[in-house]
Amino acid sequence: MNTTDIPWSATGLDPSAGRVLEHLMAVRSADRDEVASAAGLTPAEADQALWLLADSALASRIGGVVPRWAAAPPRSSLGALLARQRAELARAEDLVERLFETHEAVSGPRSTGVVEVLSNADEVPARYRQLLTESSSEVLHLAKPPYVTSASAETVAVAPEVRMRSVYETDGLTDAVSLMTALRGTGQGGKMRLTSQIPVKLVIFDRAAALLPIRGDRPSSGSLVVHSPALVTALVALFESVWDRAEPVLLTKRHDLSDTGDALPASGRDLRTREILRMMAVGMKDDTIARILHLSRRTVQQHISDAGSVLGARTRFQIAVLAGKRGWLSDQDDSAPQRGIIGG
């Protein structure tokens, strides 16, 4: 399968190690040459990947004349690896906070042409609307709770030629406000991805200005508008790093999906089932999926169960892996023109 089917980069594993781990998960054990053949690697590359997995406690070496390797239980081993990645993102967020605190202490609270400080409750949504309206090419968006809900923070339509990309926290898509915001942004053609943790709320306009809260834990304390080219470039790099680790998803309302009943076509191309499996694969809870697609939780679970029966899979992890191998999780609309409105 293509390494893009499973976001191994989110765990910190390189593509070769990811392919090796996928093979080990599917067999009781394998020697180096078997691994190399299955993963399309040279014996030396397979050996390097196996020792990397062993160092990360994802695989273990079984003794013998010809050493064999076995995968560790994925829930505990991969869970620990993801926890370390979340800790690294948290440290990145702390670094951003310290950089801005240092910069503010050196340059003053309102450094003309470099950083604006927005402390008034009405300043942030007004400045956001202005920056969004003035955007002409691209808007980049990292969204996490809490979301702005005031009447003055109404959404703003942008020009059709503006490309929009947003990354939302998976756990944040649990309430009506966050779902409405995400649906509104993707409904007009914007690209969206999901990830388990976002280091900081952030909007970047035409790679020339960036809007982010002064304090990540207290968005109500005010926001900064950054104009410094060096700082904006660093924030763009942060966005691209989160974007690369995130998983693509297309939130489609119920009336946009085909409804072929309870049966899952063998091809796996039924739009409703495909959307349910994609959302499940990026970590969405059944209740959240049901709310987005205007379905019952039982219907969502039935689609997942039917997919498992067709794929011969018993666990949600196996369903996600095998659905990816069949191409059921591919995003046919990911190259659509970029138009949209965002908020939050």
C-alpha positions in Angstrom: 0.0 0.0 0.0 1.0 3.6 -0.4 2.5 5.0 2.8 0.0 7.9 2.6 -2.8 5.4 3.4 -1.6 5.4 7.1 -0.2 8.6 8.5 3.1 7.0 9.8 4.7 10.5 9.7 2.5 11.4 12.6 4.2 8.8 14.7 7.7 9.9 13.7 8.4 6.8 11.7 9.9 7.0 8.2 8.0 5.4 5.3 10.3 2.3 5.3 9.8 1.6 8.9 6.1 2.1 8.5 5.9 -0.5 5.7 7.9 -3.0 7.7 5.6 -2.5 10.7 2.5 -3.0 8.6 3.9 -6.3 7.4 4.9 -7.5 10.9 1.4 -6.6 12.1 -0.1 -9.0 9.5 2.1 -12.1 10.3 3.2 -13.9 13.5 6.9 -13.3 12.7 9.2 -12.8 9.8 12.9 -12.8 9.1 14.8 -9.9 7.6 14.6 -11.2 4.0 10.9 -11.8 4.3 10.4 -8.3 5.6 12.6 -6.9 2.8 10.6 -8.7 0.1 7.2 -7.7 1.5 8.2 -4.0 2.1 10.1 -3.5 -1.2 13.4 -2.8 0.6 17.0 -4.1 0.3 18.1 -6.4 3.1 20.2 -3.6 4.6 17.3 -1.2 4.5 15.0 -3.8 6.1 17.6 -4.5 8.8 17.9 -0.8 9.6 14.1 -0.4 9.8 13.8 -3.4 12.0 16.3 -2.1 14.5 14.6 1.3 14.4 11.3 -0.4 15.3 13.0 -2.3 18.1 14.5 0.9 19.5 10.9 2.4 19.6 9.6 -0.8 21.3 7.4 -1.5 18.3 9.0 -4.8 17.4 11.1 -7.4 19.1 13.8 -9.8 17.9 13.2 -13.5 18.3 16.3 -15.6 18.7 17.2 -18.5 16.5 19.7 -19.6 13.8 18.0 -17.1 11.5 16.7 -14.3 13.7 13.0 -13.5 13.3 11.0 -10.4 14.2 7.5 -9.9 15.7 5.4 -6.8 16.1 4.5 -5.5 19.6 0.8 -5.1 20.4 -0.1 -1.9 18.4 -2.4 -0.2 20.9 0.2 0.0 23.7 3.3 0.4 21.5 1.9 2.9 19.0 0.0 4.7 21.8 3.3 5.4 23.6 4.9 6.6 20.4 2.0 9.0 19.7 2.2 10.3 23.3 5.8 11.2 22.7 4.8 13.1 19.5 2.1 15.0 21.4 4.7 16.0 24.0 6.9 17.3 21.2 4.0 19.4 19.8 3.4 20.8 23.3 7.0 21.8 23.5 6.7 23.5 20.1 3.7 25.5 21.5 5.7 26.6 24.5 8.5 27.7 22.2 6.1 29.9 20.2 4.8 31.4 23.4 8.3 32.2 24.7 9.4 33.6 21.3 6.5 36.1 21.3 7.0 37.0 25.0 10.7 37.7 24.3 9.9 39.7 21.2 7.2 41.8 23.0 9.6 42.5 25.9 12.3 43.7 23.4 10.2 45.6 20.9 7.4 47.0 23.1 3.6 46.1 23.2 2.8 47.8 19.8 5.8 47.6 17.5 4.7 49.4 14.4 4.9 47.3 11.2 6.1 44.2 13.1 3.5 43.0 15.6 0.1 44.4 16.6 -1.4 43.6 20.0 -5.2 43.2 20.0 -6.4 43.3 23.5 -10.0 44.7 23.1 -12.7 42.0 22.8 -14.0 43.7 19.6 -10.6 44.2 18.0 -9.8 40.5 17.2 -12.9 39.6 15.1 -12.8 43.0 13.3 -9.1 42.6 12.4 -9.7 39.0 11.4 -12.5 40.0 9.0 -10.3 42.7 7.5 -7.3 40.5 7.0 -9.5 37.7 5.5 -11.2 40.1 3.1 -7.9 41.5 1.9 -6.4 38.1 1.2 -5.8 37.4 -2.5 -4.0 34.1 -2.8 -3.9 31.8 0.3 -5.2 31.4 3.8 -3.8 28.8 6.2 -5.7 27.9 9.3 -4.9 25.8 12.5 -8.2 25.5 14.5 -8.6 24.2 18.0 -11.1 24.9 20.8 -12.4 27.2 22.2 -14.0 28.7 19.1 -15.1 32.3 18.7 -18.9 32.4 18.9 -19.7 36.1 19.2 -22.0 37.8 16.7 -19.3 40.1 15.6 -17.1 37.2 14.6 -19.4 36.2 11.8 -17.8 34.4 8.8 -16.5 36.3 5.8 -16.7 35.1 2.2 -13.4 35.3 0.4 -12.5 35.6 -3.3 -12.9 32.4 -5.4 -9.2 32.4 -6.3 -8.1 32.3 -2.6 -6.8 28.8 -1.7 -7.7 27.8 1.8 -6.3 25.0 3.9 -7.4 24.2 7.5 -6.3 21.7 10.1 -8.7 20.9 13.0 -8.1 19.0 16.2 -10.0 15.7 16.1 -11.1 16.0 19.7 -12.4 19.5 19.0 -15.0 18.4 16.6 -17.5 17.4 19.3 -19.9 20.4 19.5 -22.3 22.2 17.1 -20.1 25.3 16.8 -16.9 23.5 15.7 -18.8 21.2 13.3 -20.6 24.2 11.7 -17.3 26.0 11.3 -15.6 23.0 9.7 -18.6 22.2 7.4 -18.8 25.8 6.3 -15.2 26.0 5.3 -15.0 22.7 3.4 -18.5 23.2 1.9 -17.1 25.9 -0.4 -14.1 23.9 -1.6 -11.5 24.5 1.1 -9.2 21.6 2.0 -9.3 20.3 5.5 -7.2 17.8 7.5 -7.5 16.4 11.0 -4.9 15.7 13.7 -5.0 14.7 17.3 -3.3 17.8 18.6 -2.6 21.3 17.3 0.1 23.4 19.1 -1.5 26.8 18.7 -4.6 28.5 17.1 -3.3 30.3 14.0 -4.5 32.0 10.8 -1.9 33.0 8.1 -3.0 35.4 5.4 -1.1 35.4 2.0 2.0 34.4 3.9 2.3 38.1 4.8 0.5 38.3 8.1 -0.5 35.9 10.9 -3.1 36.0 13.6 -2.7 34.0 16.8 -3.6 34.3 20.5 -1.2 35.9 23.0 -1.8 33.0 25.3 -2.7 29.6 23.9 -4.5 28.6 27.1 -6.5 31.8 27.3 -7.6 33.1 23.9 -9.7 35.7 25.5 -6.6 37.5 26.8 -6.0 38.9 23.3 -4.3 38.2 20.0 -1.3 39.2 18.0 -1.1 40.2 14.3 2.4 39.4 13.1 3.9 41.2 10.1 7.6 40.3 10.6 8.6 38.3 7.5 10.9 36.1 9.6 8.3 35.3 12.2 5.6 34.7 9.5 7.9 32.4 7.7 8.5 30.4 10.9 4.7 30.2 11.5 4.2 29.0 7.9 6.7 26.3 8.5 4.8 25.3 11.7 1.6 25.1 9.8 3.1 23.0 7.0 4.6 20.6 9.6 1.2 20.1 11.2 -0.5 19.8 7.8 2.0 17.1 6.6 1.2 15.1 9.8 -2.5 15.5 9.6 -5.0 13.3 7.7 -7.1 14.6 4.8 -10.9 14.3 5.2 -13.9 15.7 3.4 -16.8 16.6 5.5 -19.9 16.1 3.3 -23.5 16.8 4.4 -26.0 14.0 4.3 -27.8 15.2 1.1 -24.5 15.1 -0.8 -24.0 11.4 -0.1 -25.5 8.5 -2.0 -27.6 6.2 0.1 -27.5 2.6 -1.1 -29.1 1.1 2.0 -27.3 -1.1 4.5 -25.2 -3.1 2.1 -21.6 -2.0 1.4 -20.6 -2.4 -2.2 -17.6 -4.7 -2.7 -15.8 -1.8 -4.4 -16.0 0.3 -1.3 -16.8 3.4 -3.3 -20.2 4.2 -1.7 -19.8 7.8 -0.7 -21.4 7.5 2.7 -19.4 4.4 3.7 -16.2 6.0 2.4 -16.8 9.2 4.4 -17.6 7.2 7.6 -14.4 5.1 7.1 -12.2 8.1 6.5 -13.5 9.9 9.6 -13.0 6.7 11.6 -9.5 6.3 10.3 -8.5 9.8 11.5 -9.8 9.1 15.1 -13.3 10.5 15.0 -15.7 9.1 17.5 -18.9 7.4 16.2 -21.1 10.1 17.9 -19.1 12.9 16.1 -19.4 11.1 12.7 -23.1 10.7 13.2 -23.6 14.3 14.0 -21.6 15.5 11.0 -23.5 13.2 8.5 -26.9 13.6 10.2 -27.1 9.9 10.9 -27.8 7.8 13.9 -24.9 6.4 15.9 -26.3 2.9 15.1 -26.2 3.5 11.4 -22.6 4.7 11.6 -21.6 1.5 13.5 -23.5 -0.6 11.0 -21.6 0.8 8.1 -18.3 0.2 9.9 -19.4 -3.4 10.8 -20.4 -4.1 7.2 -17.1 -2.8 6.0 -15.3 -5.1 8.4 -17.3 -8.1 7.1 -16.4 -7.3 3.4 -12.7 -6.7 4.3 -12.4 -9.7 6.6 -11.3 -7.4 9.5 -12.4 -7.7 13.1 -10.9 -4.5 14.7 -11.2 -0.8 13.7 -7.5 -0.7 13.2 -7.6 -3.6 10.7 -10.6 -2.0 9.0 -8.7 1.3 8.5 -5.6 -0.5 7.2 -7.4 -2.8 4.8 -9.7 0.0 3.6 -6.6 2.0 2.8 -5.1 -0.9 0.9 -8.3 -1.2 -1.2 -8.2 2.6 -1.9 -11.5 3.2 -0.1 -10.0 6.1 1.9 -8.7 8.0 -1.1 -9.9 11.6 -1.5 -11.3 12.0 -5.0 -12.0 15.7 -4.5 -8.8 16.8 -2.9 -7.7 18.7 -6.0 -10.9 20.7 -6.2 -10.5 24.5 -6.6 -10.0 26.4 -3.3 -12.9 28.6 -2.3 -14.5 29.0 1.2 -15.2 30.8 4.4 -13.7 30.0 7.7 -14.0 31.0 11.3 -13.0 30.0 14.8 
